[in-house]
């Protein structure tokens, strides 16, 4: 869309506020003619093109930014936003979720190995420091674009022989089908963080870019089986959390969702 003002409707009729008409003209063009990441013309150029006040243009753009149709990047300009996937917490498969969204999932294995539990891992898994654990680290992609980096830690005695096979395409499926470990419940901690150099490289974002960091403890009955740490691109995900007043039944069943 950069500098292609000729494709935009140039006149605004008298029906309705001008910033609303301008917003819809921009929305139509974005939908029909652009791709995510495309820069839109500057406020000055749009002001000249439509013959309206700069504040009118700003209101229209602000509305589309609020709707996440556009995104502003400080120092660079305003761009057509990537669609953000709603990240609902759920004990399910990443592959299943991407297929449901019409996207092609893929994963690149970064490590699949046994290691001694560090003090941090021992504390999170509630095992002895130095006890053997299986570490499974992956870069998850959708339509060939990096989406997240996941790292799982499982007590080795829970999964004997798992390293003798190829790395699983779905960890939770293997745990369920081969080892009878069906994850029944879990606890997630979600926080904002900044991309380290190594994570930024894997996610194809700038160092220091905002990420969603999710730590999970997953259980079979009362036994913790999996501790994981995931980093999601904040420009591709938004967290969706259903709320319900205590004691009030909901006509809809909400289940938490996350990718494995």
C-alpha positions in Angstrom: 0.0 0.0 0.0 3.0 2.3 0.3 2.5 5.3 -2.0 -0.3 3.5 -3.9 -2.9 6.2 -3.1 -4.5 5.8 -6.6 -6.2 2.6 -5.4 -8.0 4.4 -2.6 -11.4 6.0 -3.0 -10.8 9.8 -3.0 -14.2 11.2 -2.2 -16.2 11.0 1.0 -20.0 11.6 0.9 -22.0 13.6 3.3 -23.6 10.5 5.0 -22.0 10.1 8.4 -18.8 11.4 10.1 -15.9 11.8 7.8 -13.5 9.9 10.0 -15.9 6.9 10.0 -16.1 7.0 6.2 -12.4 7.3 5.9 -11.9 4.4 8.3 -14.2 2.2 6.2 -12.4 3.2 3.0 -9.1 2.3 4.5 -10.5 -1.0 5.8 -11.9 -1.9 2.4 -8.6 -1.3 0.7 -6.6 -3.2 3.4 -8.9 -6.2 3.0 -8.9 -6.3 -0.7 -5.4 -5.1 -1.7 -2.9 -5.6 1.0 -1.0 -8.2 3.0 0.1 -8.2 6.7 3.2 -6.0 7.1 2.3 -3.6 4.3 3.0 0.1 5.2 0.1 2.5 4.8 0.7 6.1 3.6 1.6 8.8 6.1 -1.1 10.9 7.8 0.1 13.9 5.7 -0.4 12.0 2.4 -3.8 10.7 3.4 -4.8 14.3 4.5 -3.8 15.6 1.1 -5.4 12.7 -0.8 -8.8 12.9 0.9 -8.8 16.7 1.5 -9.7 16.3 5.2 -8.2 17.6 8.4 -5.2 15.7 9.8 -7.2 15.0 13.0 -9.9 13.2 10.9 -7.2 10.9 9.4 -5.7 10.3 12.8 -9.1 9.3 14.3 -9.7 6.9 11.4 -6.3 5.3 11.9 -6.6 5.2 15.7 -9.9 3.3 15.3 -8.2 0.7 13.0 -5.2 0.4 15.4 -7.7 -0.2 18.3 -9.3 -3.0 16.2 -5.9 -4.5 15.5 -6.4 -4.0 11.8 -3.3 -1.7 11.8 -0.3 -1.5 14.1 2.0 1.4 14.8 5.8 0.8 15.0 7.6 3.7 16.7 10.1 5.3 14.3 8.9 3.3 11.3 5.2 4.0 10.6 1.8 2.3 10.5 1.4 -1.1 9.0 -1.3 -3.7 8.2 -1.3 -5.9 11.3 -0.9 -9.7 11.3 -4.0 -11.5 12.5 -3.4 -12.4 16.2 -4.4 -15.9 17.2 -6.4 -16.1 20.4 -4.3 -18.0 22.9 -6.6 -19.9 25.1 -5.2 -22.2 27.7 -6.0 -25.8 26.8 -4.3 -29.1 27.2 -4.3 -29.9 23.5 -2.1 -30.4 20.4 -0.5 -27.5 18.6 -1.0 -29.4 15.3 -4.7 -29.8 15.9 -5.1 -26.1 16.7 -3.2 -24.9 13.6 -5.2 -27.3 11.4 -8.4 -25.9 12.9 -7.4 -22.4 12.0 -6.6 -23.5 8.4 -2.8 -23.1 8.9 -0.1 -25.6 8.1 1.8 -26.5 11.4 5.4 -27.5 11.5 8.1 -27.9 14.1 11.9 -27.8 14.2 13.5 -29.8 17.0 16.2 -27.9 18.8 17.1 -30.5 21.4 15.8 -33.9 22.5 18.1 -35.2 25.2 18.5 -36.4 28.8 20.1 -34.1 31.3 20.5 -33.7 35.0 17.9 -31.5 36.7 19.3 -28.1 37.5 18.2 -26.5 40.8 15.5 -24.6 38.9 14.1 -27.6 37.0 14.3 -29.8 40.2 12.3 -27.2 42.1 9.6 -26.9 39.3 9.2 -30.6 38.8 9.5 -31.3 42.6 12.3 -33.9 42.1 15.8 -34.2 43.4 18.5 -31.9 42.0 20.6 -33.9 39.5 17.8 -36.4 38.8 17.6 -37.3 35.1 15.0 -35.5 33.0 14.2 -35.5 29.3 14.4 -32.1 27.7 12.5 -31.5 24.5 12.9 -28.1 22.9 11.3 -27.0 19.6 10.6 -24.0 17.4 6.9 -24.1 16.4 5.8 -22.7 13.0 2.6 -22.1 11.1 2.6 -21.5 7.4 6.4 -21.6 7.6 6.5 -18.6 10.0 7.9 -18.9 13.5 5.2 -18.7 16.2 6.7 -19.9 19.4 9.7 -21.6 21.1 8.6 -24.4 23.5 10.8 -26.3 26.0 9.4 -29.3 28.0 11.0 -31.1 30.9 9.8 -34.6 32.0 11.2 -36.8 34.7 13.1 -39.5 32.8 11.7 -42.4 34.9 8.2 -41.5 33.5 9.2 -42.1 29.9 11.7 -44.9 29.6 13.1 -45.4 26.1 11.6 -42.2 24.7 14.9 -41.1 23.4 15.4 -44.3 21.4 12.7 -43.2 19.0 12.5 -40.1 16.7 11.4 -36.9 18.4 7.6 -36.9 18.6 5.5 -34.6 16.4 3.1 -34.3 19.3 4.5 -34.8 22.7 1.3 -35.2 24.6 0.0 -37.8 22.1 3.2 -39.9 22.7 2.8 -39.5 26.5 -0.8 -40.6 26.3 -0.5 -43.5 23.8 2.9 -45.0 24.7 3.1 -44.2 28.4 -0.5 -43.9 29.5 0.2 -40.4 30.8 -2.9 -38.4 30.0 -2.6 -34.8 31.2 -5.6 -34.2 33.4 -5.0 -30.7 34.7 -2.4 -28.0 34.8 -1.4 -24.6 36.1 -0.1 -21.8 33.8 1.8 -18.6 34.7 1.7 -15.9 32.0 3.9 -12.9 32.0 5.3 -10.4 29.6 9.0 -10.5 28.7 11.5 -9.2 26.2 13.1 -11.4 23.5 16.7 -12.4 24.4 19.1 -12.6 21.4 18.7 -16.4 21.0 14.9 -16.3 21.3 14.7 -13.3 19.0 16.7 -15.1 16.4 14.4 -18.2 16.6 11.2 -16.2 16.4 12.4 -13.8 13.7 11.8 -10.7 15.8 14.0 -7.9 17.1 16.0 -8.3 20.2 13.9 -7.0 23.1 10.6 -7.4 21.2 7.6 -8.1 23.5 6.8 -11.8 24.0 4.3 -13.8 26.1 6.1 -16.2 28.4 4.0 -19.1 29.7 5.2 -21.6 32.3 3.2 -24.7 32.7 3.0 -27.5 35.3 0.9 -30.4 34.0 -0.3 -33.2 36.1 -1.6 -36.8 35.9 -3.7 -37.2 39.0 -1.5 -35.5 41.7 1.8 -36.3 40.0 3.5 -33.6 38.1 4.7 -35.0 34.7 5.6 -32.0 32.6 7.1 -28.6 33.2 7.3 -26.4 30.2 8.4 -22.9 29.3 7.1 -21.3 26.1 7.7 -18.0 24.4 5.0 -16.7 22.0 5.3 -13.7 19.7 3.2 -10.9 21.1 2.5 -9.6 17.6 0.8 -12.9 16.7 -1.0 -13.9 19.8 -3.4 -12.4 22.2 -4.5 -14.1 25.5 -8.2 -14.9 25.8 -9.4 -15.7 29.3 -13.1 -16.6 30.0 -14.5 -15.2 33.2 -17.4 -16.4 35.3 -19.0 -15.2 38.5 -18.6 -17.8 41.2 -21.8 -19.9 41.7 -23.3 -18.9 38.3 -23.6 -21.6 35.8 -22.7 -20.8 32.2 -24.5 -22.2 29.1 -21.2 -22.6 27.5 -18.3 -24.9 28.4 -14.9 -23.2 28.4 -11.8 -25.3 28.3 -8.3 -24.0 28.5 -6.2 -24.3 25.5 -2.5 -24.4 24.9 -0.2 -25.9 22.3 2.0 -28.9 22.7 
